[in-house]
Amino acid sequence: MKKVLLLFVFASLLTACEYSYTEKFTYQINEPVFMSETAFRSSVKVTNEKREIDERGKICFYNGYLFISEPMQGVHILDNRDPSQPKNVGFIELLGNADIAVKNNKLYADSYVDLVWFDISDPAAPRLEGRLENAFPEALPIVDNGYACDRNMIYNDNGQRKSGIVVGWTLKERDGEYYGIPDRNGWDIATAENGGAMSAGANGSMSRFSLYGQYLYAVINYQMFIFDLSEAEPVNKGSIGVGDVETIFSYKDKMFLGTPTGMSIYSVENPLEPEYCSQIWHVLGCDPVVVDNDLAYVTVHSGNFCGQNNDELFIVDVKDVCYPVQLVSYKMTNPKGLGIDKGVLFLCDDGLKVFRIGDDPQTLIANQILHLKGMDGYDLIPYDDVLMMIADNGLYQYDYSDLEDIRALSVISVGR
């Protein structure tokens, strides 16, 4: 009886306080821009006309051709058989594209909620083959202004889209009211209201697409999606929840996932039922990961929405994937993508850094070969003695066949 009386008194006090006064305020939020499904799915265009690369994105190399995804716009095609003279030979206009992967002469790409694929038997002349609709049902455009999105305008109470495909955002100012005494500590009104001869191409470390055997794995919106590529058309084999994942890297029969809080490891020994193995934690930050010789190299960088100001390179022993062990960490400037070839680590950090790996991770920094400045590197692919690095202002290529004399081969500008 006493408990009931106390609850009644507490509720009465809350009611009284609720209307003690009303505070009005304004806030900003992103409202969705819709396109009809018909218009969206008929917007794909393939052209052999040269189109300038306005913004750097994910990269994939396949049989002498380099594919560069320009965020939300489409895929640039470069004939890179002579990396000293790359040729911009075409563009695939593909709304909502962020990631790409290539296997057996087919280019797979996301287009907001759909998975689209092209025949690239002739890489300079891709041919649209098909589209798997709603493969990524909750995929949304990139938000880069720091404000939350109004998901209530997108989905109904059953989680279904109300109308069309979301293809952009419009920042709006709204009026609101707060009853009682607001707590200003860490309160985010927008969040409170809306919640939150290669058979396969070589991808950069920033990719959210990865291949294992006949399967394509994609990490988008807290899910890892699995597609069987063995048939003429990809077959959606379902998904599992993996949390907030930014990058994915395939090594042996394991998937290494880069997250804002650490590196997660999943076994795909059974490709259709990925099994969680372990996670190693680090400070909050954005990170890609690559693995070689049972060592994982993880970068954590600050800025944007990564959540902190730490910039580091971690080296982790993953010989036993159930019990990964961090061996060493190194302070960096602002590291992003990285790659390994023939015992050499290439790292986007304050330009480009190159290291001999050696036998002891503790000596990595002492084994630095080269540091080139003047570009803000984003991601890279080292392949067959040619390094392809995409940066904010250009695509840079280097010949590293002689590590004592790494030579610049070419630069293609990025951005206006």
N, C-alpha and C positions, 0 to 999 in steps of 0.2 A: 504494500500500500504506500509506503514511504517513497519507493522508486517511482510509482505512478505520479504521486504528488510532485516530486522533484521535476519529473519530465514536464508536467503541466506548467509549473512555474517557469522553467527554462524556456519552453515554447512561447509562453506569454511575454517573457522578456525579449525574446527574439522578435516577436511581432511588434512590440512597442518600439524597439530600436530600429526596425526595418523602415519605419515611416518617420523617424526622427527628423530626417531631411532628405532631399533628393539632390544628388550632384549630377549635373549634366557635363558631358565631355564629347569630344570628337576623336575618331580613330580612323586609320586607313587600312584597307583590306583589298586584296586582289579578287575581282569578280571575273568569272570565266567568259571567254569569247568562244562561241559555238560555230561549227560548220556542219552542214547537213552531211549525213553518212554518204549519200550519193556523190555529192561534190568532192568530199574528202577522198573517197576511194577511186575517183576518176581523175585525180590530179597528178598522177605519176607521169613524168615525161623523161625520155632519154634523148639526149642530144650529143652530137659529136662536135658541137661548137665549144671553143675555149671559154671557160667561165672563171673569172678571178676568184681566188680563195679569200673570202672576207674575214673568216674567223677559224682559228685552229680547232681541231677536234680529234677524234679517235683515228688510228691508222691501222691498216692491214696490208701486208705484202704477199703477193701471190704470183708466181711464175713470171717475174720480170715486171709486174705492174703493181703500182702503189695506189691503194684506195684510201681516200681521206674523207671522213664524215664531217661535214660542216653542220654544227648543231642546229637541229630542227629544220634544216633546209634540204639536205641531200648529200650525195656522194660524188666527190671529184675523182676522176680516173687519170692517172699519170702513167705514161709509158716510161718505165724506169730501167729498161734493158741496158741503157747506157746512162748510169747515174751521174756522169759528168755533164750530160745534156738531157735531163728529163723533159718530157713533152706532155703538156696538158692536153689530153685527147678527147675528153668528154665529161659529161655531168649527168647524174641521175637526180632529177628533181623529186624529192621524197619528203613530204611534210612529216615533221616529228621524228626524224631520224636522229639517233644518238650513237648507236652501236652497229657494228658489222662483223661478219665472219664469213670465211670462204672454205668450202669443201667440195672436191670433185667437180670443179667448174661451175659451182653455183655460189652466188653471193646472197647471203641472208642478212636482212636488215630489219630493225624495228621501225615502225611508222606509227608513233603514238601507241594505240591499243592493238595494232596489227603486226603480224610477222609477214614480211614480203620477201620474195626470192626471185633471182634473175639468173638466166643462163649466161655465163661469161666464157663460153668456149672460145669466143673471140672477145677478150677483155675490153677492147676498144669499142665494142658494139654490143653492150648488154641487151638482153631481151627479157622483158617482164614475163615470168612464168606463172606466178600465182600469189595468192594472199590468203593467210589464215586469219580470219577475222576474230577480233576480241581475244587474241592470244595473251595479251597483257591487259586485262580488263580495267585495271585501276591506274594505268599509266597516264601521266599528266605532263604538260609542258614545263620546262624549266622555269623556276622563279628565282630571279637574281636581284630583287630589290629589298630583301630582308623582311617583307611583310607576309603574313599568313594568307591562306586562300579560303574563300567561302565555299566549302564543300557542300553545304546545304543547297546551294544553287545547282549543283551537279547531279547529286544522287537523291533518290527518294528514300522513304523509310526502309525499304527492302534492299537498299544498296544498288538499285538499278539506275543507269543514267536516265535523266529526265528527257534530254533532247540532244541529238547530234553528238559530235566529237569536239572535245575541248582542244582548241588549237592556239590559245593565247590567253593573256590576262590583261585586264584594265584596272589600274589602281584607282580606287574610289574612296572618298571621304564620307564617313557616316556619323550621325549623331547617336549618342547613347545616353542611358541614365543609370546611375548607380544608387541604390537605396542603402542608407545606413552609413557606416564609417568604413571607407575602402582601405585595404592594406596595399600600400604602394610597392612593397618589397618584392621585386621580381615578378610582378603581375603583368601578364601580356594579354591585353583585351582581345586581340585577334585570335590568339591561341585558345583562350578561354571560350570564345564563341564557336570556334570551328574545329578544334582538335587537330588536331593535327593532320715444176714437175713435182711440184708439191701437190699432194692430194688435199692438203689443208693449208690455209693461209697462216702466216705468222702475225699475231696481233701484238699491239703494244700493251704495257702493263696496266694502263688505265681502263682497259676494256671491261664491260659487264657481260660479254659473250665469251664462252670458251667451249672447246670441242674435246670430246673423249670418245674414241671409237666412232660409232655411227650416230653419236648423240651430240646435240647442241644444248648447252646449259646457259641460261640467261638469268641474271639476278636483277630484279626490278621490283620496287615497292614491297620490300620485306619478304619477297618470295624468290625461290630458285625454281625456274620453270625448266622442264625437260622436254625436248623434241627429238623424235626418232627421224633421222634423215635417210634411212635406208630405202625408203620407197620414193616414188616419183614426186610425191608431195609430203612435206613434213607432217608428222602426226604428233599432236599434243598428248604427252604422257602424264600430264599433271604437274603439280608443284608442291613444294614443302616450304614452311616458314623458316626463314634464316635470320630474321632481324634486319637491321639497317645496314645493308651491304653496298659498298661502292665499287669494288673491283673483284674479279675472279681470275684465278690462274690455275691451269691444269698441270699436274706433275705426277707421273706414274698413274696410279689409280686413285689419286686424291685431288680434291679441289680446295684451294687455299683462297679464302675470302678475306678481303680487306674491309674492315669496318671502322667507324669513327672511334671505337674503343679498343680495338685490337685485331688480331688475326684469328679467324676461325678455320678449322680443318674438318672437311667431310670426306668420308670414303665413298667412292663410286664403284667399288668392287662389284656391287650389284647396281648397275647403272640406273635402274628405274627406282631404286630405293636408297638414295643417298643417306648415309649414316653419320651422325655427328660424332667426331672423335675428340676434339679438344678446342680450347681457345687460350691464347696468351694475350694478356692485357697490356695496354700502354696508356699513356696520357691521351686525353681526348684530342683527336686530330684526324685530318683526311689522309688516307694512306692507300697506296698500291703495294703489291707484293710479287716477287718472283722467287723461284726456287731452283737450285742447282746443287748437285752433289750432296743432297740431304741437308742443305743449308738454305734457310729462307731469309731473304733480304727485304726489309720492310721500311718504307719511308713514311714519316709523319711530318706534315707541313701545316703551317699556320695560315691565317688569312681567310677571307670569304666567310663561309659558315662552318668552318672546321671546329671552332669552339675554343681555341687556346692559342698560345704564342710559342709553343715548342716546335723546333725544327730539328729532326733527328733521323739517323739511319740506324736501324736495329738489325742485328744478325742473330738468327735463332736456329738452334740445332733441332731438326725435325726428323731425325732418323727414326725415333719412336714417336709417331704422330699422336699417340695418346698422351705423351708426356713431353711436349716441346720445352726446350730450355733456352732462355735468352742468354747469349754468350757475351755480347758487348753492344754498346750503343755509342754513336758518334754524333756530336753536335754538327749541324749543317746550317746553311743559310736559309733556304726555302726549297727543300728537295721535293721532287714530284716523280715522274716516270723513271724507270730503270730497266736494264736488260743485261743479260750475261751471254757471252760467247767465248768458247775456248779459254776459259779461265780468266776472263777479263770482265770487270764490272763497269758498265757505262751508266752514268747517273746524271739526270737533269737537276742541277743545283748551281745557282749563280752562274748560269751558262751550261757548260758541259764539263763533267769530271770523269776521268778514266783511271781505273785502278787495276793492278794485278792482284788477283785474289790470294794466291799463295796457299800455304798449308795452315796458317794460323790467323784466324779472324782478328786477333788482337793487333796484327801488324798491317791491317788494310790501309790505313791512312798513310803510313810510312811508305807504302807501295804505290802511291799516286804517280801516274805516268804523265798526265796532261790535265790542264785546267784552261778551258777556253771561255772567255767572257764576251759580253756584248749581246746576249740573247736571253730570253726568259723561256727556257726549255720546258715543255709540257710532257711529252712522251717520246719514246724512241724504240726502234727495232734494229738490233745488230744481226746481220745475216750475210754469210759468205763474204766476209771482209769488208762489207759496206755498212756503215751506220746511217740510218735514216732517222732524223730527229725533227719533230714538229715543235715549233715554238710560237710564241704570240705574234712574232713578226716575220716568220719564214719557215720554210722546209729546208733544213740543212743536211747535207750529205758529206760523209768522210770516208776515205779509204784507210782502213786500219790493218792492212795486210802486213805492214811493218810497224810494230808498236813504237819503235824508236823514231818513226817519221810518219805520224798520222797526218794525212793531207786532206784539205778541203777539196771537194769535188764540184759542188754546185749549191746554189741557193735560189729558191723560188719564194718570192715575197708573199706574205699573208697579211691581210688587212689593207685598208685603204690608206 
